[in-house]
Amino acid sequence: MPKPNRHPPQQKEKMKKKSKNERGIFPRKVKGFRDIDASLNELRWKIINAASKVYKSYGFEHWDTPVLEYADNLGKYMPDEDTVDKGVYSFKNPEEEPVLNSFGEAIRDKDGQAIMENAFLSLRYDLTAPLARIYAEMLLNKYQRHQLNQIKPDLFRRYQFGPVFRYEIKLTPGRFREFWQLDFDSVGTEDVGADAEICMVLSDALEAIGLQRGSYVINMNNRKVLKGFLQSCGVLDENLEQDILRVFDKLDKIGWEAMELELGQGRTDTSGAEVKGLQLEPRLIAQIMEFLRSFDKTGSRKSVLEQLTRSLADNPVAGEGLEELKKIDAILDALGFDETRVRFDPTLIRGMAYYTGPVFEVESLQSYTDEKGIERKVGSICGGGRYDGLIQNLLGIKVPATGASIGVDRLAELLRLTNQAPAKADGPVLIGHLDDDLTLEYQRIARELRARGIETEVYYGYYKGFRKMNKQLKYADEKNCPFVILIGGNEAAKGVATVKDLKLGRQLADTISDKKEWNARVQKEVPIAGLADFIVSALNKPGI
């Protein structure tokens, strides 16, 4: 049988004229971005809703910020970067605006005209930098600029969720340039009780989401301890300190040997690329490696504190950090958060340069088998810390703050890989479309069911010009519909509908092979007048 002519002669002639070297339109996604299907969206919102309920129980309020900010408001705090344009999606505002001074006043030229510019805008790379902008605006709305150095900062506690954007040059499998974060922060408090509370909120939220206790652990450290240690080794330059800490932060990814090489002469990574080293003196590298290797992070919090005290008691910065960790330990102990949930790890850094005190990172203790049959660890799933200097970039004053962030997409992937994702939710009740003359009746029934709180869809698809029954049932299965309502001309004449319980049908499919027996169990004729009552009742009990 000859193949049908899919393109008429005129269209073929046009297609011939198109050159392969001519620019065209081709449907595609931007690299590093992805579409989110219904099942992943469902899992994402289960995570967000469960964690949000915990956040609210601690008194955090829900706020949102724009995805677009002035670039200078975001600061320059991307990991391993010193300028705001690196790692950030930035572009010039098409609208001209006045250039402002630090008092919010337009800068003017010698003729008194406002100097205009197309300012740089950036997509937010996290939810913390926009928080700093919110809080700074709150202070400026309440106080005069000259009063800011004398005020006691107001307490502000908020949680937020939404997409953030980072231009990562190397995209490893499973990493994207757009991803969702779920943050909670306390601004305006230097009380380390707020830092201890971070651990409690994270633990409660993860267990509410579905992680079992013992399948994760919150690792905690204090940046002041490491800062004091490096000072005791003679590292007094802040830029060098940050460079060393950035290398520390790679430990879990690259291992001890590669970290030691990067502190010194440099190394070659797994792709063959050369990684520049910090060129530290061998003596300093030996001191650093000995210190970091000496800790057993599986030990008790108190044993870690005792070891740190013996090593760093003489350094005032480290001593301050140790006192904070001791207070946090006392709070956690009193409230039953032992080392199975929170432990101290002196090797923990966290990548963001703005952290100034306690830092936290949640490590999944689970593993999964990849498509090649190799067992792999999940690793870090969320984290945070204290960032007392962030708002200083906007207002020139220090405001204490602490918070944490759950990576929604990373956590969703963890639940999927370890088979902990909740069962797929039921789809809508589907009303099959068997007779065009009954379209209004289908919609009338659908509206009646929706009025009773039941999600209901009327099928409107075609297959080769026809609405075939088997295609409609397949569609209902793919959407996980619990029931399908079928009304053709014969049923309408009798005033009845055929109701198929697809949920029960899926349960019986493995045990009943006879189609007649299966149909007898899963379908029933129901009077149309009582259809809504029947569906409401059937949804509340298994089988019909």
N, C-alpha and C positions, 0 to 999 in steps of 0.2 A: 504494500500500500504506500503510495507516494506521500512524503511529508508535506503538511500544509505550508503554504507560503505565508510566513509570519510578517514579511515586510512587502508592501505593494511596490511596484516598479519605481514610482516617483520618489518614495522614501529611500530605496536602495541607491538611487542616483545621488541623493543628498549625502548619504553615508559614505559613498565613494570619495566625494569631494573633501571629506574631513581628513586631515593629515594627522598621523600619530604624533607629530611634533607640534601640533597646534594646541594651545592651552584650552582645556575644557573644564566642565564641572563634573566632579566625581564625588559621590556621597562617602564621607569618611569622618572619623572623629579626630580631634586635635590630639597629637601624641601626648600620652600621659594622663588623658582623661578617659572616662568610660561612661556607658549608660548603666543605670541601676534598674534592674528588673523588679517585678512585683515581689518575688520571694525575698530578695535582699533588702528591699525597702521595708518589708514587713519585719524582718529581723532587726534592721537598723532602728525602727521605731519602738520595738520591744525593749531594746537596750536603753534608748533614750528615756522612755516612759518609766522604766523600772528605776534607773539612776536618778531621774528628776524627782521622783517621789521621796527617795532617801535624802536628796539635797534639801528639799523643802522641809523635811522633818527636822533638819538641823537649823532651820531659819533662813536659808538662802533664798533670795527672790530671783525670779526669772527676768532677765533683761536680754535684749538683742542689740546688735550694732550693725552698721552698714558693712557690706563686703568691701567697699571702696573707701579708702582713707587718703588724706594728704600724706605723701611719702615722708615728709619731715616729722610728722606726728608718730609714725611707726618706729622711729629710731633706727639704730644700726646694730641689731642684735641677732641676726641670723647666725646659726652655728658656723664657726670657722670663717666668718666673713666680717669685714670691718666697714662696709658701706651698704647703704640700704638697697642699692640697685642690684646687688649680687644675690641671687637666689630668690628674688622677688619679682613678680610681674608688675612692671612700672611703665607708665606712658604719660605723655603730656596732656593736661586737661585742654580740650578744644575750646573751652570758654576762658577768656581773659579775665583776670581778677587783680585787685590791688595787691601789691607786696606789703605785708604787714610787719610791724616791729613786734617785740615781745609783749607789748601792752595791747595788741590787737588793733593798733592804729595804722592807717595807710601811710606809707612812706611817700613823700612828695619831692618833686624836682624843684629847681630854683624858681620856676614860674608858679609853684603852688599846685601843680597838677599831680594827681596820684600816679605813681609808677605802676604800670600794669605788667603782668606776665602770664604765661600759660604754665601754671604750677604742675609739678610732677604728682601724679596720683598712683597709688599702689593697691593691688588686691591684698587683703590682710593675709599674713603668713601664719598667724596664730590668733587666739582670742584674748591674749593677755595684753598685748600692746594697745589694742582698741580700748580695753578696760582702763588703762592708764589715761588715755585721752578723755574718757567719760568722767573719771574722777577729777582730773585736772579742771575740766569745764565746770563741774559741780563746785569746786573750791572758788573758782573765779566768779561764779554767779552769786556766791555767798559772801566773799571777802574781797577787799581791795588788794591789789597786787602787793603793796608795801606791807600789808598785814600778815602775809603768808608765813614769814619767818617766826612770827610770835604765836601762831595758832596751835592748838592741839588738834591733830587731824581727826575728822569725823569717821566713825566706823561705817563701812559699807560692805555688805555681803551679797554677792550675786552669783547666779549660775547662768550659763549660756551654752547653747549648742548650735552647730552650723558648719558650713564648709569653709575651709581655709586653703590657700594656694601657695605652692612653693615650686620654683623652677629648679628642679634637681637635674643636673646634666646627665648623670648616670642613673638610669632607671633599672633597678634590679627587679626580678619577677615579684609581683605582688605589691609593688610600690607605685603610687600615682602622684600626679601633681595637684590633684584636687582630692581632699579627703575631709571627713567630718571629725570635729573634736567636741567634747562634752566637758566643760570646765566649771569649776567652782572656786571662788576666791574670797578671802577676807582682807580688805584694805583698811588701814588706819589702826592696826594693832601690832604691837611688838611683843605681846604676851606669847610665849612659846606654847601655852595651852592651845592656841589656835593651830600650831604646827602638829601637836599631838592629835588634835581633832581631825586633821587632814587624813591621818592614818585610819582613824575610826570610820570616817565617811567613805573612804575608798574601800575598806573591808566590807562595810555594810552594803555599799552599792554593788560591788562585784558579786556578792552572795545573792543579792536581790535579782541581779541579772541572770544568775543561774550557775555561777562557778561554785564548786564545792569547797568547803574549808579544807585546807591541806593541798589543794590543787594550785595554789598561788602563795606568794609571800611578798610582803612589802619590805624592800630594803631601804634603809635610811642612813644618811651620813650628814655631816655638817661641813660646808665649804670652809668655815673658819678653821677647822681642824687641819685641813690640807694646806690652807694658806699659812697657818702657823708652822706646820712641818717644813714647808718650803723656805720660809724665813729662817728657820733654824739651820737649814742647809746653805744659807747665804743667798737665796733667790729673793731679791728685794725689788726688782723691776716688775711692775704690774703686767706689762705686755709679755714678758718672758713667762711669768706665772701663768697667764691665760693660755699661752702656747703649750706649756707643759700639761696643764689640766685638759686641754683638748686632746692631747695624745693619750692621757689617762683614760679619757672617756671612750676610746676605741678598744679598750682591753677585751671586752666580751666579744667583739667582732674579729679582732686580728690576733689575739693571744699574747702571751707574755714575751715570747721571743721577738715577734714583729714590733711590739711596743718598745722593747729595749733598743732595737735597731733604729726606730724612728726618733727616739730621744737622742741618738748619737749621729752616725754617719748617713742614715737613711736606709731605705729598703726598696725591694722590687715587689709590687703587689701581685696578686694571682693572675691579673690580666697581662702582666709583663711591663706595666707602667712603673716609672721610677717615682718613689715618694721621697721628697726632700726631708732630711733629718734636721733636728734642732741643733746639732753639733755641740751638745753639752759635754763637759769634761767627764772622762771615765769615772772619776771619783764621785761626782754628783750622781751620775747614772746608777752607780753601785749603791749609793745611799738610798736612792728612790726605790730601786728594785727590792732591796732588803726590807725596807719599811713596808711596802705594799704586800710582799709575799709572806710577811710574818703573821698575818691575821687569818684566823679560821672563822669565816662568816657564818658557819653553822653553829658556832658557840653561842653562849648566852650573851644578852646585851650587857650584863654587868661585867662579864669577863673581858669583853671588848673595851669597855670603859676603863677598867683597871689597867689593861695593857697600854691604852692610849695615855692614861694619866702618868704612868711610869716613864713613857717616852717623851711626853710633851709638856709636862707640868710647868716647866720654866718659861714657856712662851706664852705671853699674855693673850694673844689672839687665839691660839689653840685652846688655852685655858677657858676663855669665854665660850667657845664652841662646845667644849666638854661639859661645862655647867648647864648649857642649854639641853644637851643630850641627856644629862642626868635628870633634869626636871621632866623631860618628855618621857623618859623611862618610868619614872615614878607614877605619872598619870596613867600610862598604858598598863602598868602592873596593877594599879588599884582598880582598873575597870575591866580586867580580865583579858587584855590583849597581849598574850604571851608571844614567845618566839615562833610559834607555828604560824602567826599572822604578821608580826613585825619584828625584824631583826636589824642590828646595826652592821653596816658593811663599809669599812674605811676606804675601800677602793671605788666606791660609787661617786661619780662626778655630776652627771647630767650635762648635756651639751650647751644649753643656753648660757651665754656669758653674763646674763643679768642676775643669776642666782647669787645670793650673798650669805646665806645661812643654812639651815636644815634643807636637805634635798631628799626626795622620795622617788622610788622607782618600783613598780609592781612587776614581779617576774613570775611568769607562768611556769609551773613545775611539770607541766604535761609535755608529751611528745606526740608526734603523728608519723605515719608512714606516707612518704610522697609517692608520686606515680611511678617512680623507678624502684619502689620497694625499700627505700632507704629511710631509716628512722631519724627524725629530725626534732630538735627542741624548738619550742615556740618562742621562748625568750621574753623580752620586755613587752608589756602591753599597755602601760600607762605610767605617768609620773608627774612630778612637779617640784615645788620648793619655795623658799622665801626669797623675795626680790625687793629688798628695801630701797634700792636705788633707781628703780625704773622710772618713777614719776619725776625724778630729778632732771631728766632730760627735757621735760616739758615746762617745768615751773622753777627749776633751780633749787628746790627743797627736797629733802628726803622724807618719804612717807612709807612707813613699814607696811608690807603686804606679804601674804602667803597664799598659795593655792595649788591646785593640781588639775590635770587634764586626762580624760579617758579618750583614747583613740577609738572612735566608734567602729570604723571599718576594720581596724586591726583586731578588735575584740570580736566582731562578727565573724571574721575569718577563723579566729581561734575556736569559736563555738562550732563552726562548720567542720573544721578539720578534725576536731576531737569528738565529733558526734554528740555535742551538747546543745545544738541549736533546737529551740522548741519546735514541736510538730507544726507542720504547715496549717495555718488557720483555714477554716471553712470559707469557701467562696460564696457567692450569692445563690439563692434559689433561682434556677433558670426556667423560664417559660419558653418551651419550644415553639417554633413558628411553622405550622403545618398548613395553614390556609390563609391566604391574603384577605379573605372576606371576614376573618376573625381578628384582624389586627387591633381593632378598637377594644374587643373583649380581652385580648391579651394585656393591653395597657391598663384596662380597668382593673383586672385582677392584680396586676403588678402594683398599682397605686394603693389598692386595698391592703396588700401585704406590707408595703413600705410604711403605710399609716400604722401598722401594728409593730413597727420596729424591725422588720425583716428585710435585709438587703435582697433585692430582686432585680433580675435582668431579663429583658425580652430579647430573644435571639433575632439578629437581623442579617446574619451572614448568608452568602450564596456559595455554591460550589458548582462551577460549570453551568450557571443559570438556574440551578435548582436548590431547594432547601432540603437536603437529604437527612433523614432521621439519624443515620449512623454518624454523620459528620457533626450533628448537633450534640449527640451523646458523647462523642470524643472531645468536643469543645468543653462540655460540662466537666468531664473527667480532668482535663488539663487545668481547669480553674478550680478544681477541688470542690465543686458544687455538691451540697448535701442532698438536694432533691432536684428532679426535673419534672415539670408539669407539662403534660401533653394533651392538647385539645384539638382534634380535627373536626371535620364536618359531622361525622357520625356521633362523636362524643357530645358536641354542642347540641345536636338534635335531641339527645337523651338528657341533657343537662348535667353531664358528669365530666370529670377530668381523670386522666390516668396519671398517677403520681408514682415516680420511680425513686426509691430510697437508694441513691448511689453510694452513700456512706456505708450502709449495710451491705450493698452489693460488693464493694471493695473488700470488706471483711470476709464475705462468703466465697469470693472468687477462687481461693486456694483449696476450698473444701468441697465445693459443688461444681461438677463438670457438666451436668445435664442442664441445658438452657431453659427447658420448661420448668424444672424445679427451681432454678435460680429466679426466673421471672415471677413464679408463684410466691416466692419469699419476699421479693424486693418491690413489687408493684401492686397497686390497689386502685380500684375505681372509687372516686370520692365525689359526692354531689358538689357542683360548682358553688351552690349557695352556702355550703359549709366549708369551702376549701380553705379559707384563711384560718378558721378555728382549727382545722385538721393540721395544717402546716405548723402553726404555733405549738400545738400539743406535741407533734412528732419531733420537732426540734429539741424538745425538752426530755425526750426519752429515746433510747436506742431501738431501732427496728420498727417496722409497721405491720 
